[in-house]
Amino acid sequence: MRALITLVIPLLLLWGCNSTQVQELPAPPINLAQHPQLQAQPVESLEEIFALTSTMKAQLNNAFATRSGNLSATKRLMMLILENGDKSVRYQSGATLTAAQTYKQLNANCLSLSILAFSMAEHLGLQGQFQRVHIPEYWALNRGYNLLTGHINLRLYTPRRNRPEVYELYNAEREVTVDFAPDLSGSQFKITDITKERVAAMFYNNKGAVALVEQDYERAYSYFYAATQMDPYYSGGWGNLGILYRLLNDFERAERVYQYAINIDKDNNTALGNLAILYRHTGREQQAKEIEHKLAQMRKDNPYYHIALGNDSLVQKQYVKALNHFRKARELDERIHESYFGMAHTYYLMGDIKATRRYLLMAQKRAQFDYDKLRYRGKLASLELIANNR
């Protein structure tokens, strides 16, 4: 059994992953990533994403005078990331940063933390392998968008000695899995190795998704385009590019992009769902209904699906329907704080302050991370002010 370090940082923000072997996949349609209305601007290069500054390298060299690259050093390295100076890393789901930015700002998501850990370990002579963790579909609401998240972790290990006079047996104690999501690390999810280029494509995809939410379409396009060029078989990047094309009313190109995203990853249900939206938008109701029924059957036992539906109902001001979805999510898994917050949000919009406070307290009680607990605490404080001023 290999050693496991569990660090208290929650899920990273990703929009789909794919790890099918390249030789089995169809080639991208010619020029599909190019759009006549948009011009891709320069973004961070692969080298810039993973680069360490000279100051960071000097600090690492001082902290690890003997760069032996053993298991003990790896554990010390992870603690250095979390205890840089007298501060601590603060998780932010939307903060996708380079290795150098993450180390400086101490404010990043799990993707960024994994990139930082990889680069620091590599500088110290360790070897790293990124891994996709195949978790169930999980959505996070951001400015009216339901963003599908995913998860990766990092396996670090010491290089084997390559000396002719030494025969070294494999030693599992020389391996450490670094996982910045403690609620996932102990679960028996399928693991798939992914490349450094795939991680860079995820980086671009995250940045593009944030720009899309902010309606900065030029910047969103630049990052989605970069994702498709860095890893043409990363389905998530193509799927988000399709959303951008649909928002630009380029329905023909959007449909081709969705179809390609699905062809290279049959499990990209997000692209499939967006294709259904496109079908409905272009008057193909029956095709849209067939896809939506298929996805609903697949997702009916996923509590996060019902939370996403509840959030959609809130946007449409269908409060009773929203409550039903949040209650269904709680019924499927009563440990999830988002369902209680969904009910609190709904009751607040309905003007029931007492029920809002009750469900906010339940959400705070079930939240695992300080970031969420502080958020709920702030909402409760604001609620008290409202109640006192009535």
C-alpha positions in Angstrom: 0.0 0.0 0.0 1.5 3.3 -0.9 1.7 6.2 1.5 -1.0 8.9 1.4 -0.8 12.5 2.4 -4.2 14.1 2.9 -4.1 17.9 2.9 -7.1 20.0 3.9 -8.0 21.7 0.7 -11.2 21.1 -1.3 -12.1 20.3 -4.8 -10.5 21.9 -7.8 -12.5 23.6 -10.4 -12.5 21.8 -13.7 -15.0 21.4 -16.5 -14.6 17.8 -17.7 -11.7 15.5 -18.2 -10.8 12.9 -20.7 -8.1 10.3 -20.7 -8.7 8.1 -23.7 -5.7 6.9 -25.7 -4.9 9.4 -28.5 -4.4 6.7 -31.2 -8.0 5.5 -30.7 -9.5 9.0 -31.3 -10.6 10.9 -34.4 -8.6 13.8 -35.6 -10.0 17.3 -34.8 -12.0 18.8 -37.7 -9.8 21.2 -39.7 -9.9 24.8 -38.3 -12.8 24.1 -36.0 -11.0 25.9 -33.2 -10.6 29.0 -35.3 -13.5 31.6 -35.5 -13.8 34.5 -37.9 -15.2 36.8 -35.2 -12.5 36.1 -32.6 -8.7 36.5 -32.4 -6.8 34.3 -29.9 -4.5 36.4 -27.7 -1.3 35.2 -26.1 -1.8 33.2 -22.8 0.6 31.7 -20.3 2.9 29.1 -21.9 3.4 25.6 -20.6 6.8 26.7 -19.2 5.3 29.7 -17.5 2.5 27.6 -15.8 5.0 25.3 -14.1 8.0 27.7 -13.6 9.4 28.5 -10.2 11.1 31.9 -9.6 14.7 32.2 -8.5 13.6 33.2 -5.0 11.4 30.1 -4.7 14.3 27.9 -5.9 16.6 29.5 -3.3 14.1 28.9 -0.5 13.7 25.3 -1.5 17.5 24.8 -1.6 17.8 26.3 1.9 14.9 24.3 3.3 16.2 21.0 1.7 20.0 21.3 2.0 20.4 17.6 1.0 18.2 17.1 -2.0 17.9 13.4 -1.5 14.3 13.3 -2.9 13.2 10.7 -0.3 9.7 10.1 1.2 10.4 12.2 4.3 11.5 15.1 2.1 8.3 14.8 0.1 6.2 15.1 3.3 8.2 18.1 4.4 7.7 19.7 1.0 3.9 19.4 1.3 4.0 21.0 4.7 6.1 23.8 3.3 3.4 24.5 0.7 0.7 24.7 3.5 2.9 26.6 6.0 4.7 29.1 3.8 5.8 31.7 6.3 3.1 32.3 8.9 0.3 32.1 6.4 -1.8 29.2 5.1 -3.2 28.4 1.7 -6.7 29.6 1.3 -8.8 27.6 -1.2 -10.7 29.6 -3.8 -12.5 27.5 -6.4 -12.1 30.1 -9.1 -8.5 31.0 -8.6 -6.5 29.1 -11.2 -2.9 30.3 -10.9 0.6 29.4 -12.1 3.0 27.7 -9.7 4.8 31.0 -9.0 1.5 32.9 -8.5 0.1 30.2 -6.2 3.2 30.3 -4.0 3.1 34.1 -3.8 -0.6 34.6 -3.2 -1.4 31.5 -1.2 -4.9 31.6 -2.7 -5.6 29.0 -5.2 -7.7 26.0 -6.2 -6.5 22.3 -6.2 -5.4 22.3 -9.8 -3.0 25.2 -9.0 -1.8 23.6 -5.8 -1.1 20.4 -7.6 0.9 22.3 -10.3 2.9 24.0 -7.5 3.6 20.7 -5.7 4.7 19.1 -9.0 7.1 21.9 -9.8 8.6 22.1 -6.3 9.1 18.3 -6.1 10.7 18.3 -9.6 13.2 20.9 -8.5 14.1 18.7 -5.5 14.8 15.7 -7.8 11.5 13.9 -7.3 9.4 12.6 -10.1 5.7 13.3 -10.4 2.7 11.8 -12.2 -0.6 13.7 -12.4 -3.7 11.5 -12.0 -7.4 12.1 -12.8 -9.8 10.9 -10.1 -13.0 9.7 -11.7 -15.5 11.2 -9.2 -19.2 11.4 -9.8 -20.5 14.6 -11.6 -20.4 17.6 -9.3 -21.7 21.1 -10.1 -20.8 24.4 -8.5 -23.0 27.5 -9.2 -21.1 30.7 -10.3 -23.0 33.8 -11.4 -25.8 31.8 -12.9 -23.6 29.1 -14.5 -23.6 25.5 -13.3 -20.0 24.6 -13.6 -19.0 21.0 -13.7 -16.1 20.2 -11.5 -13.6 17.4 -11.5 -10.6 16.3 -9.5 -6.9 15.4 -10.0 -4.2 14.4 -7.6 -0.5 13.9 -7.8 1.7 10.9 -7.3 5.3 11.7 -6.3 8.1 9.1 -6.2 11.8 9.0 -5.9 13.7 8.0 -9.1 15.2 4.6 -9.2 18.9 4.3 -8.9 20.5 3.3 -12.2 23.8 1.8 -11.1 24.9 -1.5 -12.6 26.2 -2.8 -9.2 22.9 -2.2 -7.4 19.8 -4.3 -7.9 16.9 -2.4 -6.4 13.5 -4.0 -5.7 10.4 -1.9 -6.0 9.6 -0.2 -2.7 6.0 1.2 -2.3 7.2 3.3 0.6 9.0 5.5 -1.9 5.7 6.7 -3.3 3.4 9.4 -2.0 0.0 10.5 -3.3 -0.7 14.2 -2.7 -4.4 14.9 -2.7 -5.8 18.3 -1.9 -9.3 17.0 -1.3 -9.6 15.0 1.9 -13.2 14.1 1.3 -12.1 12.2 -1.9 -8.7 10.8 -1.0 -10.1 7.9 1.0 -12.6 6.9 -1.6 -12.1 4.0 -4.1 -12.5 6.0 -7.3 -10.9 4.9 -10.5 -7.6 6.6 -11.2 -6.1 7.4 -14.7 -2.7 8.9 -15.4 -2.8 12.2 -17.3 0.0 14.2 -18.9 1.5 17.5 -18.0 0.0 18.8 -21.3 -3.5 17.7 -20.2 -3.0 19.6 -16.9 -2.0 22.7 -18.8 -5.1 22.3 -21.0 -7.2 22.1 -17.8 -5.5 25.3 -16.6 -6.5 27.1 -19.8 -10.0 25.6 -19.6 -10.5 26.9 -16.1 -9.3 30.4 -17.0 -11.5 30.4 -20.0 -14.5 29.4 -18.0 -14.0 32.2 -15.6 -13.7 34.7 -18.5 -16.9 33.2 -20.0 -18.8 33.8 -16.8 -17.5 37.4 -16.8 -18.7 37.7 -20.4 -15.2 38.5 -21.6 -15.6 36.4 -24.8 -12.3 37.4 -26.4 -10.3 36.3 -23.3 -12.5 33.1 -23.0 -11.8 32.2 -26.6 -8.0 32.8 -26.2 -7.9 30.2 -23.3 -10.2 27.7 -24.9 -8.3 27.9 -28.1 -5.1 27.4 -26.2 -6.6 24.3 -24.5 -7.5 22.7 -27.8 -4.0 23.4 -29.1 -2.2 22.2 -26.1 -4.2 18.9 -26.0 -6.5 18.4 -29.0 -8.0 15.3 -27.3 -9.1 17.2 -24.1 -12.9 17.0 -24.4 -13.6 19.6 -21.7 -11.9 22.4 -23.7 -13.9 21.6 -26.8 -17.1 21.5 -24.9 -16.6 24.9 -23.4 -15.6 26.3 -26.8 -19.0 25.0 -28.0 -20.7 27.0 -25.3 -18.9 30.2 -26.4 -19.8 29.6 -30.1 -23.5 29.1 -29.1 -23.4 32.4 -27.2 -22.1 34.0 -30.3 -25.1 32.5 -32.2 -22.8 30.4 -34.3 -25.0 27.4 -34.0 -23.5 25.3 -36.8 -20.0 25.6 -35.5 -21.1 25.0 -31.9 -22.9 21.8 -32.9 -19.8 20.5 -34.7 -17.7 21.3 -31.6 -20.1 19.5 -29.3 -20.2 16.5 -31.5 -16.4 16.3 -31.6 -16.2 16.7 -27.8 -18.6 13.8 -27.4 -16.8 11.7 -30.0 -13.5 11.9 -28.1 -15.1 11.4 -24.7 -18.4 9.4 -24.6 -18.7 10.3 -20.9 -18.7 14.0 -21.5 -22.3 14.4 -20.4 -21.9 18.2 -20.1 -21.3 18.5 -23.8 -24.2 16.2 -24.5 -26.5 18.3 -22.3 -25.3 21.5 -24.0 -26.1 19.8 -27.4 -29.6 19.2 -26.1 -29.9 22.9 -25.3 -28.7 23.8 -28.8 -31.2 21.4 -30.3 -34.0 23.0 -28.4 -32.7 26.5 -29.3 -32.8 25.5 -33.0 -36.3 23.9 -32.9 -35.3 20.3 -32.7 -37.4 19.5 -29.7 -37.6 15.7 -30.1 -33.8 15.3 -30.3 -33.4 17.6 -27.3 -36.0 15.6 -25.3 -34.3 12.3 -26.1 -30.9 13.5 -24.8 -32.5 15.1 -21.7 -34.4 11.9 -20.8 -31.2 9.9 -21.2 -29.2 12.2 -18.9 -32.0 12.5 -16.3 -32.0 8.7 -16.0 -28.2 8.6 -15.6 -28.2 11.4 -13.0 -31.4 10.7 -11.0 -29.5 9.3 -8.0 -26.8 12.0 -8.0 -27.6 14.6 -5.3 -25.5 17.3 -7.0 -27.7 16.9 -10.1 -30.7 17.8 -8.1 -28.8 20.7 -6.5 -28.0 22.0 -10.0 -31.7 21.7 -11.0 -32.7 23.5 -7.8 -30.3 26.4 -8.7 -31.8 26.5 -12.2 -35.3 26.7 -10.7 -34.2 29.6 -8.4 -33.0 31.5 -11.5 -36.5 31.0 -13.0 -38.1 32.0 -9.6 -39.8 28.6 -9.4 -39.4 28.4 -5.6 -41.6 25.3 -4.8 -39.8 23.4 -7.6 -36.4 24.5 -6.2 -37.3 23.3 -2.7 -38.3 19.9 -4.1 -35.0 19.5 -5.8 -33.0 20.5 -2.8 -35.0 18.2 -0.6 -34.4 15.3 -3.0 -30.6 16.1 -2.8 -30.8 15.9 1.0 -32.7 12.7 0.8 -30.0 11.1 -1.4 -27.2 12.4 0.9 -27.9 14.3 4.0 -24.2 15.1 4.6 -24.0 17.6 1.7 -24.1 21.2 2.9 -25.1 22.7 -0.5 -28.6 21.2 -0.3 -29.3 22.9 3.0 -27.9 26.2 1.7 -30.1 25.8 -1.4 -33.1 25.6 0.9 -31.9 28.5 3.0 -31.5 30.6 -0.2 -35.0 29.6 -1.4 -36.7 30.5 1.8 -34.9 33.8 1.9 -36.2 34.7 -1.5 -39.7 33.6 -0.3 -39.3 36.0 2.7 -39.2 33.3 5.4 -36.3 34.5 7.6 -36.8 31.9 10.3 -36.5 29.0 7.9 -33.6 30.7 6.2 -31.7 30.8 9.5 -32.5 27.2 10.4 -31.1 25.8 7.1 -28.1 28.1 7.1 -27.2 26.7 10.5 -27.6 23.2 9.1 -25.4 24.1 6.1 -22.7 25.5 8.4 -22.8 22.4 10.6 -22.2 20.1 7.6 -19.5 22.2 5.9 -16.1 20.6 6.0 -13.9 23.5 5.0 -13.2 26.8 6.7 -13.9 28.7 3.5 -17.5 27.4 3.5 -18.0 27.8 7.3 -16.9 31.4 7.2 -19.2 32.1 4.2 -22.2 30.7 6.1 -21.2 32.5 9.3 -21.1 35.8 7.3 -24.6 35.1 5.9 -25.9 34.3 9.3 -24.5 37.6 10.7 -26.1 39.5 7.8 -29.4 37.7 8.5 -29.3 38.8 12.1 -28.9 42.4 11.1 -31.9 42.1 8.8 -34.0 40.6 11.5 -33.0 43.2 14.1 -33.8 46.1 11.8 -37.3 44.8 11.1 
